[in-house]
Amino acid sequence: MLYPSRTKLNFFFFFSINKTTQPPYNPIPLLFSSLQFENKIEKKMALTLRSSTSFLSFKDTTCLKTPDELFSGSVWFAQIKPMFRARAKNSTQAAYQISHETVFTSEERVEKLHAFSSPHATKNDTRVPVFVMLPLDTVGHGGHLNKARAMNASLMAMKSAGVEGIMVDAWWGLVEKDGPLKYSWEGYAELVQMAKKHGLKLQVVMSFHQCGGNVGDSCSIPLPPWVLEEISKNPDIVYTDRSGRRNPEYISLGCDSMPILRGRTPIQVYSDFMRSFRDRFSDHLGDVIVEVQVGMGPCGELRYPSYPESNGTWRFPGIGEFQCYDKYMRASLQASASAIGKMDWGKSGPHDSAKYSQFPEESEFFRRDGTWNTGYGQFFLEWYSKKLLVHGDDILAAAQGVFRGTGAKLSGKIAGIHWHYNTRSHAAELTAGYYNTRHQDGYLPIAQMFGRHDAVFNFTCMEMKDGEQPGHANCSPEGLVRQVKRATKLARVELAGENALERYDPSAFGQVVDTSRSDSGNALCAFTYLRMNKRLFEPENWRNLVNFVRNMSEGGRNKRICEEFDFTGSELYVGYVKANSVNKAKEAALV
């Protein structure tokens, strides 16, 4: 194999196209951004991907028109045989193989994968589109797209893998940071144009929460400075626990209708933010931007911040604490207790609930036959969960009013709190605001509320298996997912999924494929993979993702991921040489 003589290159690619391939369906080169560079050492790596599915037309060169935007050098394409193939080794791990029931020509397969117009699969379409979540700091504090070259190359790779689109957080703390009603969408506009160029769809999250202090948070993006000023003046506008600890992740739902943000209520502020987004991207809604996920709490999830990780406040599998001690929540509790003639019940939250990292049996409230199952416990839990439900209802109603007629689908996310699910009280779910116990379905009311606004119910922990969890935590992510699938089916609401933790292995991907089917309730209409980073582009992880996307595109009908790739159609050789500029090479690696 002769390498190009231009040593200034960071990357180069060679195609070897099988003569039996039906043109024009050829894959584009894949860029693996996880490549590590060392000074004065030339490293060589090769990966052969074999696939009977070609996702892109060879004639579609829109993503190749400006290679200088991608790399510091040039890109060559040549019909040359690679010197070797990197075959996947046999493994005892579960794998997915293409079923004999799904044999298509190249043209038929591409039509099946891409010939749909709605943001999610239709009722008669068993395919499950896969989106990939972008890094949390995709748009930086300066308001511009971070590492645009690397992002451009990564999106090209995502498209080549058959991914439907990407998800990005539109941070309140970045967009409206300069003052009330002063919005800056420039970094997101860059991303929208880039996604459009590569033929990718966008899910955009209206992120009204702080980034930092929770599982997977890799950067810090606080609420807007002017909002933090209001919090410093009136600390009760954020969630507060029994010991008086304030949590600045999200504005307390207790003041949703109070004009606490310089004359506007939180719901009005969220509505204005979404309206600004709609007006700025009106030309792309329903076309490039196919879904708007409405943030309704910490981590963008409809829940209370009952298990904050910052400063070691909570540790898994602790049950968390109730967040009802700011003055607005206390006033609401008092009013509810007074309405039923139980004044004592409105004085405070449960006095016998445990601390953040304790277990149910360490608390009088949550133990097997504890206070949760008494008249007082039922009153409190109904009030606490209903406040959360009304909060979600109000925000989704506002979002529906803003985005009606745009063609963009609405969605909201619910947390997959699977620890202590096998106990009677489901304590960790209760402190988060989900009134779900051995005797009470806490997810059906949420699904019904989503249904009123035609919103997709997005649920996490789709990749988890019961057998992978520690025994002392009484976990059952599989049981929880089955319950949610039944609830959304009863409510006739679309269900989408995410993985809760970063996973790259065939076992996790296989679990998602299994849960995507409708065997035990609602099937998935879409899946968003968490998250695009360097590790995802490592050869083995990338192969697993490509196979996973293929399986989801075929409706999850296959039962094993195939680590022996099908070479019918095309072969792709990806390689690189050490550049003379390490800094330029690192610029093309996504962090």
C-alpha positions in Angstrom: 0.0 0.0 0.0 1.5 3.3 -1.0 0.5 6.3 1.1 0.0 9.7 -0.5 3.2 11.7 -0.6 1.7 14.9 0.8 2.7 14.6 4.4 0.6 17.5 5.4 -2.5 15.3 5.4 -4.2 14.5 8.7 -6.5 11.9 7.1 -6.9 10.0 3.9 -9.3 7.4 2.7 -9.4 4.7 0.1 -12.5 3.0 -1.3 -12.6 -0.4 -2.7 -15.9 -1.0 -4.3 -17.1 -4.5 -5.2 -18.1 -4.9 -8.8 -21.4 -6.5 -7.7 -22.4 -3.3 -5.9 -25.4 -1.7 -7.4 -24.7 2.0 -8.1 -25.2 4.6 -7.0 -25.4 3.3 -3.4 -21.9 3.5 -2.0 -20.9 4.4 1.6 -19.0 7.6 2.3 -15.7 7.4 4.3 -16.0 7.1 8.0 -14.0 9.4 10.2 -13.0 8.0 13.6 -12.4 10.9 15.9 -10.9 8.8 18.7 -7.5 8.5 16.9 -4.7 9.4 19.3 -1.6 11.2 18.1 1.9 11.1 19.5 4.8 13.4 18.7 7.3 12.0 16.1 5.6 8.6 16.0 3.7 7.5 12.9 0.8 5.3 13.8 -1.3 3.3 11.3 -4.7 1.9 11.9 -7.2 0.3 9.5 -10.7 -0.8 9.8 -12.8 -2.7 7.2 -16.5 -2.3 7.4 -18.5 -4.7 5.4 -22.2 -4.0 4.8 -24.9 -5.1 2.5 -26.6 -1.8 3.2 -25.3 1.3 1.5 -26.8 4.3 3.1 -25.7 7.2 0.8 -25.7 7.8 -2.9 -22.3 8.1 -4.5 -23.6 11.0 -6.4 -24.5 12.9 -3.3 -21.3 14.9 -2.7 -22.7 17.8 -0.7 -20.7 16.8 2.3 -17.5 16.6 0.2 -17.6 19.9 -1.5 -15.5 21.8 1.0 -12.9 19.3 2.4 -11.0 22.1 3.8 -13.8 22.6 6.3 -13.2 19.1 7.5 -9.5 18.5 7.4 -6.3 20.4 7.1 -5.4 18.4 4.0 -7.2 16.9 1.1 -9.2 13.7 0.6 -8.7 11.2 -2.2 -11.0 8.4 -3.3 -9.6 5.5 -5.3 -11.0 2.1 -6.3 -8.0 0.2 -4.9 -8.1 -3.0 -2.9 -7.0 -2.5 0.7 -4.0 -4.5 1.8 -5.9 -6.4 4.5 -9.3 -6.7 6.1 -9.8 -6.3 9.8 -12.3 -9.1 10.5 -14.2 -9.2 13.7 -13.3 -12.1 15.9 -15.7 -14.8 17.0 -17.2 -14.0 20.3 -19.5 -15.7 22.8 -21.3 -12.3 23.3 -24.8 -12.0 22.0 -24.9 -10.8 18.4 -27.5 -9.7 15.8 -27.6 -11.4 12.4 -29.6 -10.4 9.4 -32.7 -12.6 9.1 -33.5 -14.5 5.9 -36.8 -12.8 6.1 -35.3 -9.4 5.3 -33.3 -9.7 2.1 -33.5 -6.6 -0.1 -31.7 -5.3 -3.1 -29.6 -2.2 -2.4 -32.4 0.0 -3.8 -35.1 -1.6 -1.8 -33.1 -1.4 1.4 -32.3 2.3 1.0 -35.9 3.0 0.3 -37.0 1.1 3.4 -34.5 2.9 5.6 -35.1 6.4 4.4 -38.4 6.8 2.5 -40.5 8.3 5.3 -41.5 11.8 5.9 -42.7 11.9 9.5 -40.2 12.5 12.4 -40.9 9.0 13.7 -41.9 5.7 12.2 -45.5 5.3 11.2 -47.8 2.6 12.6 -47.3 0.4 9.6 -43.5 0.9 9.7 -41.5 -1.3 12.1 -38.3 0.6 11.7 -37.0 2.5 14.7 -35.0 5.6 13.7 -31.9 6.2 15.8 -30.6 9.6 16.8 -27.3 10.3 18.5 -27.0 12.8 21.4 -24.3 15.4 20.9 -21.8 16.5 23.6 -23.3 18.8 26.2 -20.9 21.6 25.2 -21.7 21.5 21.5 -22.3 25.2 21.7 -19.8 27.0 23.9 -20.1 29.8 26.4 -19.3 32.3 23.6 -22.4 31.2 21.8 -20.6 29.6 18.8 -20.4 26.0 17.7 -17.4 24.2 19.4 -14.9 22.5 17.2 -16.8 23.0 14.0 -14.4 20.9 11.8 -14.6 17.9 14.1 -18.4 18.2 14.4 -18.7 18.4 10.6 -16.6 15.2 10.1 -18.4 13.4 12.9 -21.8 14.2 11.4 -20.6 12.9 8.1 -19.7 9.6 9.8 -23.1 9.5 11.6 -24.8 9.8 8.2 -22.7 7.1 6.7 -23.8 4.8 9.6 -27.4 5.2 8.8 -28.2 7.4 11.8 -31.4 9.3 11.4 -30.3 12.4 13.2 -28.8 14.1 16.2 -30.0 15.6 19.5 -28.7 18.8 21.0 -29.4 20.8 24.2 -30.5 24.4 23.6 -29.3 25.8 27.0 -31.3 28.6 28.6 -28.1 29.6 30.4 -26.4 30.2 27.0 -29.1 31.6 24.8 -30.7 34.1 27.2 -27.6 34.8 29.3 -27.3 38.5 28.3 -30.6 39.5 29.9 -34.3 38.9 29.8 -35.6 38.5 26.2 -32.1 38.8 24.8 -31.6 35.6 22.8 -28.5 34.4 20.9 -29.1 31.4 18.6 -26.0 31.7 16.4 -24.2 28.6 17.5 -27.4 26.5 17.0 -28.0 28.1 13.6 -24.5 26.8 12.6 -25.4 23.3 13.7 -28.8 23.3 11.9 -27.1 24.3 8.7 -24.5 21.6 9.2 -27.1 18.9 9.9 -29.0 20.0 6.9 -26.0 19.7 4.7 -25.4 16.1 5.8 -29.1 15.1 5.5 -29.5 14.6 9.3 -32.6 15.4 11.3 -32.5 17.3 14.6 -34.1 16.8 18.0 -33.6 20.0 20.0 -34.0 20.0 23.8 -35.3 23.2 25.4 -33.0 22.9 28.4 -34.2 25.1 31.2 -32.0 23.4 33.7 -28.4 23.8 34.9 -25.7 21.5 33.4 -23.3 20.2 36.0 -23.6 18.1 39.1 -25.5 15.0 37.8 -24.7 11.7 36.1 -22.8 12.3 32.9 -22.4 16.0 33.2 -19.1 16.8 31.7 -19.3 20.6 31.7 -20.8 23.4 33.7 -23.6 25.6 32.3 -25.5 27.4 35.0 -28.9 29.2 34.7 -28.7 32.7 33.1 -26.8 35.2 35.3 -29.8 37.4 35.6 -31.8 34.5 36.9 -29.1 33.7 39.4 -29.3 37.3 40.6 -33.0 36.7 41.3 -32.2 33.5 43.1 -29.7 35.3 45.4 -32.4 37.8 46.2 -35.1 35.2 46.8 -33.6 31.7 47.5 -37.0 30.2 47.8 -37.5 30.2 44.1 -35.3 27.1 43.8 -36.0 23.6 45.2 -35.2 23.1 48.9 -34.9 19.9 51.0 -35.8 19.3 54.6 -32.4 20.5 55.9 -32.7 23.8 54.0 -30.3 22.9 51.3 -31.0 24.9 48.1 -30.6 23.4 44.6 -30.0 25.9 41.8 -30.5 23.3 39.0 -34.0 24.4 38.2 -36.6 26.9 39.3 -39.0 25.4 41.8 -42.4 24.4 40.3 -44.0 25.9 43.4 -43.6 29.4 41.8 -44.7 28.5 38.3 -47.5 31.1 38.4 -45.5 33.8 40.4 -43.9 36.8 38.5 -40.6 36.1 40.2 -38.4 36.6 37.1 -38.4 40.3 36.7 -42.1 40.5 36.2 -42.6 37.3 34.3 -43.6 33.9 35.7 -41.3 30.9 34.9 -43.9 29.5 32.5 -44.0 32.8 30.7 -40.2 32.8 30.5 -40.1 29.3 29.1 -42.8 30.2 26.6 -41.0 33.3 25.4 -37.8 31.2 25.0 -39.6 28.6 22.9 -41.3 31.3 20.8 -37.9 32.9 20.1 -36.6 29.5 19.0 -39.6 29.0 16.8 -39.3 32.4 15.1 -35.5 32.0 14.6 -35.8 28.5 13.0 -39.2 28.6 11.4 -37.8 27.7 8.0 -36.4 24.4 9.4 -39.1 23.3 11.8 -40.7 20.1 10.6 -38.0 19.6 8.0 -34.6 19.6 9.6 -35.8 20.1 13.2 -38.3 17.3 13.5 -38.7 17.2 17.3 -38.6 19.7 20.2 -38.1 18.1 23.6 -39.4 20.3 26.3 -37.3 20.4 29.5 -39.4 20.2 32.6 -37.0 19.7 35.4 -33.4 18.7 36.4 -31.6 16.9 33.6 -34.5 18.0 31.4 -36.7 15.4 33.0 -40.1 15.8 34.5 -39.1 15.1 38.2 -37.9 16.7 41.4 -34.1 17.0 42.0 -34.3 14.3 44.6 -31.0 12.6 44.0 -28.4 15.4 43.3 -24.8 14.0 42.9 -23.0 17.4 43.4 -20.8 17.5 46.5 -21.6 13.9 47.3 -25.1 14.8 48.4 -26.6 11.6 47.1 -25.0 8.2 46.3 -26.5 5.3 44.4 -28.7 3.5 45.4 -30.0 6.0 47.9 -33.7 6.8 48.0 -33.3 10.6 47.8 -35.2 13.3 49.7 -38.4 15.2 49.1 -38.0 18.7 47.6 -41.0 20.6 49.0 -39.5 23.0 51.6 -39.3 26.3 49.7 -42.0 28.8 50.9 -44.1 28.4 47.7 -44.3 24.6 48.0 -45.0 24.8 51.8 -47.8 27.3 51.1 -49.4 24.9 48.5 -49.1 22.0 51.0 -50.8 24.0 53.7 -53.6 25.0 51.4 -54.2 21.4 50.3 -54.3 20.1 53.9 -56.6 23.0 54.9 -59.0 22.1 52.1 -59.6 18.6 53.6 -59.6 19.8 57.2 -56.3 18.3 58.1 -54.3 21.4 59.2 -51.5 19.3 60.9 -50.8 17.5 57.6 -49.8 20.8 56.0 -47.2 22.0 58.4 -44.3 20.3 56.7 -43.2 17.3 54.6 -42.9 13.8 56.2 -40.8 14.0 59.4 -39.9 10.3 59.3 -38.4 10.1 55.7 -34.8 9.1 55.3 -31.8 11.0 54.1 -30.5 11.0 50.6 -28.3 7.9 50.6 -30.3 5.7 52.9 -32.3 2.7 52.1 -36.1 2.3 52.5 -35.9 0.1 55.6 -33.9 2.8 57.4 -37.0 5.1 57.3 -40.3 4.8 59.1 -41.9 6.4 56.1 -40.6 4.1 53.4 -40.3 0.8 55.1 -42.4 -2.2 54.1 -45.5 -1.1 56.0 -44.5 2.4 56.6 -46.2 5.8 56.7 -46.4 5.9 52.9 -49.3 3.5 53.0 -51.3 5.5 55.6 -53.9 8.1 55.1 -51.4 10.9 55.7 -48.8 9.3 53.4 -51.3 8.9 50.6 -52.4 12.5 51.0 -48.9 13.8 50.9 -47.8 11.7 47.9 -50.9 12.6 45.9 -50.2 16.3 46.5 -46.5 16.0 45.7 -47.0 14.0 42.5 -49.9 16.1 41.4 -47.9 19.3 41.6 -45.3 17.7 39.3 -48.1 16.6 36.9 -49.6 20.1 36.8 -46.1 21.6 36.1 -45.6 19.3 33.2 -49.1 19.9 31.9 -48.6 23.7 32.0 -45.3 23.6 30.2 -46.4 21.2 27.5 -49.6 23.3 27.0 -47.4 26.4 26.5 -45.1 24.4 24.1 -48.1 23.1 22.1 -49.4 26.7 21.7 -46.0 27.8 20.4 -45.2 24.9 18.0 -48.7 24.1 16.8 -48.6 24.0 13.0 -44.8 23.9 12.6 -44.6 20.2 11.8 -42.2 19.6 14.7 -43.1 16.9 17.2 -43.2 17.6 20.9 -41.7 15.3 23.5 -40.8 15.2 27.1 -38.5 13.0 29.2 -39.2 10.9 32.2 -36.4 9.5 34.4 -35.8 5.7 34.6 -35.5 5.4 38.4 -35.1 1.6 38.6 -33.5 1.3 42.0 -35.7 0.0 44.9 -38.3 -0.8 42.2 -38.7 -4.3 43.7 -39.7 -2.9 47.1 -43.3 -2.1 48.1 -42.9 1.6 48.5 -40.6 2.3 45.4 -39.1 5.0 47.6 -36.7 6.5 45.0 -39.5 7.0 42.6 -41.7 8.7 45.3 -39.1 11.3 46.2 -38.7 12.1 42.5 -42.4 12.8 42.3 -43.6 9.5 40.6 -46.4 8.1 42.8 -45.6 4.6 41.8 -45.9 1.8 44.5 -46.9 -1.8 44.7 -50.5 -0.6 44.7 -50.4 2.5 42.5 -49.4 3.1 38.9 -47.5 6.3 38.8 -46.8 6.4 35.0 -50.2 6.1 33.5 -51.3 9.6 34.7 -48.1 11.0 33.2 -48.7 9.2 29.9 -52.3 10.5 29.8 -51.1 14.0 30.4 -48.6 13.7 27.6 -51.4 12.4 25.4 -53.4 15.6 25.9 -50.6 17.5 24.2 -49.8 14.9 21.6 -46.3 14.6 23.1 -43.9 11.7 22.8 -43.1 10.0 26.1 -39.3 9.7 26.2 -38.0 7.2 28.7 -34.5 6.3 29.8 -32.7 3.1 31.0 -33.7 1.1 27.9 -30.3 -0.6 27.8 -30.3 -2.0 31.3 -30.9 -5.6 32.4 -31.9 -6.7 35.9 -29.1 -9.1 36.1 -26.5 -6.4 35.7 -27.6 -4.5 38.8 -26.3 -4.9 42.4 -28.6 -7.1 44.5 -28.8 -4.8 47.5 -30.3 -2.1 45.3 -33.5 -4.0 44.5 -33.4 -2.8 41.0 -35.6 -3.8 38.1 -35.0 -1.7 35.0 -36.7 -4.3 32.9 -39.8 -4.4 35.0 -39.9 -0.6 35.0 -39.6 -0.4 31.2 -42.4 -3.0 30.8 -44.6 -1.0 33.1 -44.0 2.2 31.1 -44.6 0.4 27.8 -48.0 -0.8 29.1 -48.9 2.7 30.5 -48.1 4.4 27.2 -50.0 1.8 25.2 -53.1 2.3 27.4 -52.8 6.1 27.0 -52.2 5.7 23.3 -49.0 7.8 23.5 -45.9 7.3 21.4 -42.9 6.0 23.3 -39.3 6.8 22.6 -36.2 5.7 24.4 -32.7 6.6 25.6 -29.9 4.7 27.3 -29.3 6.1 30.8 -25.6 5.4 30.9 -22.9 5.4 28.2 -22.7 1.9 26.8 -20.9 0.6 23.7 -21.2 -3.2 24.1 -23.4 -5.6 22.1 -25.3 -6.6 25.3 -26.6 -3.1 25.9 -27.4 -2.6 22.2 -29.2 -5.9 22.2 -31.3 -5.0 25.2 -32.4 -1.8 23.4 -33.4 -3.8 20.3 -35.4 -6.2 22.5 -37.2 -3.4 24.3 -37.9 -1.6 21.1 -40.4 -4.2 20.1 -44.1 -4.3 21.1 -44.0 -7.7 22.8 -44.8 -6.4 26.2 -46.6 -3.1 25.4 -45.8 -0.1 23.3 -43.1 -0.3 20.7 -40.5 2.4 20.4 -41.1 5.1 17.8 -37.5 6.4 18.0 -34.4 5.9 20.1 -31.7 8.5 21.0 -28.3 7.1 21.8 -26.2 8.7 24.6 -23.7 10.0 23.5 -21.3 11.0 20.7 -17.8 11.2 22.0 -14.3 9.9 21.3 -15.0 6.4 22.7 -17.9 5.9 20.3 -15.5 6.2 17.4 -13.2 3.5 18.6 -13.3 0.7 16.0 -15.0 -2.0 18.1 -17.6 0.5 19.5 -18.2 1.9 16.1 -18.9 -1.5 14.6 -21.4 -2.2 17.4 -23.2 1.1 16.7 -23.4 0.5 13.0 -24.9 -3.0 13.6 -27.3 -1.6 16.1 -28.5 1.1 13.7 -29.0 -1.5 11.1 -31.0 -3.7 13.4 -33.2 -0.9 14.5 -33.8 0.1 10.9 -35.1 -3.4 10.4 -37.6 -3.2 13.2 -35.5 -5.1 15.7 -36.5 -8.4 14.1 -33.0 -9.9 14.3 -32.1 -11.6 17.6 -28.3 -11.4 17.4 -25.8 -8.7 16.5 -23.5 -10.0 13.9 -19.9 -9.3 14.6 -19.0 -10.9 11.2 -20.0 -8.2 8.9 -21.7 -8.9 5.6 -19.2 -8.0 2.8 -21.8 -8.2 0.0 -21.9 -4.8 -1.5 -18.9 -2.8 -0.5 -15.7 -2.6 1.4 -14.4 0.5 3.2 -10.8 1.0 4.2 -10.2 3.8 6.7 -6.7 4.9 7.5 -4.6 7.8 8.6 -1.0 9.0 8.8 0.7 11.2 11.3 0.5 14.8 10.3 3.3 17.3 10.7 1.0 19.3 12.9 -0.3 17.7 16.0 -2.4 20.6 16.9 -4.3 20.5 13.6 -4.8 16.8 14.0 -6.3 17.3 17.4 -8.6 19.9 16.0 -10.4 17.2 14.1 -10.9 15.0 17.1 -14.2 15.5 18.9 -14.0 15.9 22.6 
